[in-house]
Amino acid sequence: MIGNRKYLEALFNESIHIGKPYHRTKGTIWVTIRNASTATMNLERAGTQGPEKLTLPANTTTVLKTGVDQNAKQAKLSYVVRNFLIAPDKSLPIDLTIDLQ
């Protein structure tokens, strides 16, 4: 998709639903991410936390396993959505925020 950043960002934010961690061990969590849209979203890590690549298929729930700081109240995973372009060769940057409490 190609479009204005504010519209693609709104589409992403309305489509992606992050659940609460359902399993946690020392320094690791498992969480579900639901993509309620009809578009598959291909994410590539822009930060240091989370998988390098993450595909969120359309109308599907995906399980994500990632490392976290044991004492953190939130985990923030920085990505770019490779198939959401906001300018030529510029993908939409997004943050996935996971509440850990």
N, C-alpha and C positions, 0 to 999 in steps of 0.2 A: 504494500500500500504506500502511496505517496500522498502527503498532505501537510497541512499546517500543524505545527507542533501542538498547539493547544487542543485541536480536535483529535489527533492521534493519541495524545496523552489521556484525554477524557475517555476515549474508546478503551484504551488499555485499562485504566483505573476502574471503569464500570464492568469490565469483562473478567478481571482477575480477582479471585477471592482466596485469601490465605487463611487457612484454619489455624487453630492453636496447636502447638506441638503435642502429638499424642504419645510420643515416646521420647525419653531423654535419658542419656547416660552421661558419664563424666565427659563434658566437652563436646557432645554430639546430640543433635535433635533430629527427629523425623517429623515432617509436617506435610499436610496436603495443600496443593494449589489447584484450584478449579478454574478452568478457562471456559466461561459461559458463552463465548462468542462463536461465530461460525468460521473464524479464521485461526489457523494454526499460527502460533507465535514462536519465533526462533530467537532465543536470547543468547548473548555472548557476554561472559563476565567482563566487567570494566573495573572491578575492585579486586580485593584479595580474598574474599570469602565466597564460598559456594562453588558449585561445579563450573568448569570452564564454559561448557555449552549446556543449554537447557532448552528442550523443545516442549512446548505446551500445546498439545493437539487440541483442535476445536472440540467443544462440548465434552471435555474429558477432565478427570481429576488425576493429577500426577503426584506421586510421593517424592519428596525431596529430602535427602539426608545431607546435613552440613555440620561442620564444626562451629561451635560457639564458645564464647567466654563463659565459664561456669557461673560467674556472678552477674552477668549482664541481664538487664530487664528487657532488652530488645536486641534483635539482630537485624542489621541493615545490609542487604546484598545489592550491590550496584551492577547493573547490566545495561546493555543496549539491545533494543529489539531490532535485529538485523533486517527483518522484512517490513519494517515501518520506517520509511524514509521521510525526513523533514527537510532535506536539501539534497542536491546531487552528492552521492557517496557519503551521506551523513545519516546514521541511524538514530532512532529515538532513544535517549538515555532515560533510564527509569531506576527506581530503587524499590526493592521488595522489602518491606518492613515486617518482621515477625515478632509479635509480642510473646515473650518467654514466661510470663507469669500466669 
